[in-house]
Amino acid sequence: MAGSMAGMTAVICTYPLDMVRVRLAFQVKGEHTYTGIIHAFKTIYAKEGGFLGFYRGLMPTILGMAPYAGVSFFTFGTLKSVGLSYAPTLLGRPSSDNPNVLVLKTHINLLCGGIAGAIAQTISYPFDVTRRRMQLGTVLPEFEKCLTMRETMKYVYGQHGIRKGLYRGLSLNYIRCIPSQAVAFTTYELMKQFFHLN
């Protein structure tokens, strides 16, 4: 629950930036709707319903972030706990800030973080696909079929199925997600030691 709430709070605070990033990234050379970040913000605000225009696709993002962050934190915590309980000498070492506390070795931290990221990404990926489609909004020709989260998921599933629709691009996303989560969890654990939180 704590991981889910942390993820959802971060998403809500940064969502307009993600919306503009997706719109700018999708532009085709020679067909630029936006000249830059500021112009994208102004155009979306003026043509897509003001401030609410920046939050198009927020619901699938939140519904995807809750299991993503929750499962990610839960999986990492479980792997860490099980590893240190059943193989403390093989997987663990004394914490630098508190020798009485065992922590995972750095390479095991990276491995557990990567596994946690992969599992969480697999569970939440259909929501990510839905979010991107909704964020692109009027840029896509099937815009009117993707106004709500339900319509968008139904359209993607109906047109492309599960593997080539709701999970399209998952393997490529693993390349980004697994190292990202591995580094994030490892940094988190190292910072806990640095700030004497063990």
Secondary structure, 3 states (H helix, E strand, C coil): CHHHHHHHHHHHHHHHHHHHHHHHHHCCCCCCCCCCHHHHHHHHHHHCCHHHHHHCCHHHHHHHHHHHHHHHHHHHHHHHHHHHHHCHHHHEEECCCCCCCEEECHHHHHHHHHHHHHHHHHHHHHHHHHHHHHHHHHHCCCHHHCCCHHHHHHHHHHHHCHHHHHCCCHHHHHHHHHHHHHHHHHHHHHHHHHCCCC
